C-alpha cells in the first residue's frame, strides 16, 4: 500500500484546460520552486527536490508531518466539511437517508457541550457487563463481545479471504491487545522507548482516574500487555504469509487453548458454526491460554475497561480526549496541539461514513474523466511491465509465462465502485457522538461477519474514492486506486506534463501497486489470488537473492543518529517503490515529451520525471513520529523512498551527474535490479 500520495487538482477529460505559455509554466512550476538548490542532488535528492518547500512550510503544531499528503488531505477535508455542513443544515433530510446520517453524525461530533455532559456514560452499560464477569468462561465471552463493538482486547480477530482458497472467506485469529501497538515498545532499551514506556504507565494511571477506577490497575495492565507482547512476533516476522498461515479445526485450536472454549466464543463473535480457523501465531494463543488463568479476574476487568475506553477516547468528554491526545499524539508523535474540532470530526465522519460521503464526492467534486485517465495510465504501466518481464535475464521462460499470466489478470479497480454498499441498517442520530460511533462499529462488524459462508464478493472496495491512498490485494490479485489520486498540487486548471503524470500517478501509484503483486509477499500468490508457489526453484533462489540486496541496502540507512531502518520489515514497500519508479520511467519514455527531448522550466524530461517522483514523497516528519515509524511501519521514511530506489537507477545518475564521490552513488555490484 502506498500509504501516502500527492495531489491538488489534475483537471482531466471533459474539462477545459487553461493554456499556459512556457514562461507561465516556469513561474508556477512546483518542480522548480520546491527545490533547495544549495543541496547537491547527487548527495541527497530528497532534500534537493523538496527542501525549498520544507523551508517555507514548517510542520504545524497540530501535525506530525507536513508535505504533499498534508496538502492533499487539507483539500479533501475542506470538501468533506462542505458535504457534512450542508447535510447537517438540511432539516428536511428524511430519517435514514444518506444526508441525514452524514449530517447527524457530524452534528453530534460538533456538539462538545452534550459530549462533555455525557462524560463516560455512553460506555456505562459495557462497564456493567465487564463487572459481571465471574469466571474464565464469562471472561472470554466478554472479550469476544468487545470485539463486536469496536474494541480489540487480548487478540485480533477478523474475517477475510482464505489465503489458499481465495474463493472462500475464512476466520482469522492473530496476536494483538497491545495499547502501545507494537511489541518492541515493551522491550527496546533505547532512551526514547524507555521514556515512552514510563509515560505510558503515567497515561494509564491518568486514564484510570478519569474512568473512576483504581490507578493501581496501571501496573497490572502494563504487566499483562508486556506478557502479550513477549508472546508476539516481531514486525518483520509477520511478513511471511506461509509461516503466518496455520489453518486448524476449532477442536485443534481448543487443544492448544484448553482454558478457552471457542465453541462458546464464536457464536458471540457472530459465527453460529465455525468449521476451521486460520491462526496466525499459535504460540501467542498458547500464552494467552495461560494468561486467562494466571491473571486475576480483577486484573482482566481493569484491562478490558481500559481497552474499551482507549478505543473510544476520541469520542468522549474533553478531559479523556485530551489525555488520549497527550500520550498518543504528543508523547509518541511530537504533536503539541490538537487540530480544530471540525477537522477531527470531519475525519471521523469520513472514517465511519466514507461510503456515503464518497457518493457525494464523486458526483460533486471529482473532475469528469478522472476514472478514464487513471485507467489509461494504469494500462500503460502494465504494458511496460510485460515488456520488462519478457526481457529479464535472470528468469526462465517457464516462470516468465506464469508471471505474465498473473500480470495480465491483475484487476484494476480505479476511481470509485460501480456498486455502493447498503448502509440503510445503520442507525445514526444527534443524541450521542460516542453512541453513533458504537453504532457505526457494530454495523461495520456485522457487515464483515455476515459474509461468512457466502461467496467472495470480488467487486468490493476497501477504500473510498476520496481516500488518497491505494492498495494491492493479493487474494484478489487486484490493485485499487481511488479517484482522488488524480490530483496533483500546483497544477490546478491545467494538465501536468507527462513527466509529472508518470512520475507520480504512473510510478508511485500504479507501478508501485502492481509491483506489490511481485514483491516478497505478493510473489507467493498466484494469478487467482491463492498462496501457491508458481516459481521454479532456481528462479525463486535468484529472486530471493535480489530481495536480500534491497534488504541490505535499506538496513544501512539510519535516522536520528543511530536508528537503523528495518530492511526486512520494509522490503515489500521498497521493492514496490523501486519497481514503481522503473515502470513509471519506462512508460514515460513512450511519450512525445520524452521522445522530443522537450525541456520545461529548463529541465530535461529525465530531470522532470525524477523530480516528479521526488514530489510524490515530499514529506517532512517530526523526530518523535519518525522514531515511531521505523519501529511500527512497513514503509521506510519518505527520504529513503526517494533516495533508495533512485540510487539503483543509471538514468538518474546521468540526469543529475552522480559520481563515485557522491553520497547517492552505489557501485554496480550493489545496485538492485529486480523487475
ABEGO torsion letter per residue (X at the ends): XAGBBBBGBBBBBGBBBBBBBAAAAAAABAAAAABBAABBAAABAAAAAAAAAAAABBBBAABABBEAAAAAAAAAAAAAAAAAAAAAABAABBBGBAAAAAAAAAAAAABAAAAAAAEAAAAAAAAAAAAABABAAAAAAAAAAAAAAGBBBGBBBBBBBBAABAABBBBBBBBEGBAAGBAAAAABABAAAAAAAAAAAAAAAAAAAAAGBBAAAAAAAAAAAAAAAAABBBAAAAABAAAABBBBBAAAAAAABAABBAAAAAAAAGBABBABBBBABAAAAAAAAAAAAABBAAAAAAAAAAAAAAAAAAABBAAAAAAAAAAAAAAAAGBABBBBAAAAAAAAAAAAAAAAAAAAAAAAABBBGAAAAAAAAAAAAAAAAAAAAAABAABBAAAAAAAAAAAAABBBBBGBBABBBBAAABBBBAABAAAAAAAAAAAAAAAAAAABGBBBBAABBABBAABBBBBBBAAAGBBBBBAAAABBBGABGBBBBAAAAAAAAAAABAAAAAAAAABAAAAABBAAGBBBBABBAAAAAAAAAAAAAAAAAAAABBBGGABBBBAAAAAAAAAAAAAAAAAAAAAAAABAAAAAGBBBGGBBAAAAAAAAAAAAABBBBBAAAAAAAAAABABBBAAAAAAAAAAABAAAAAAAGBBAABAABBBAAABBBBX
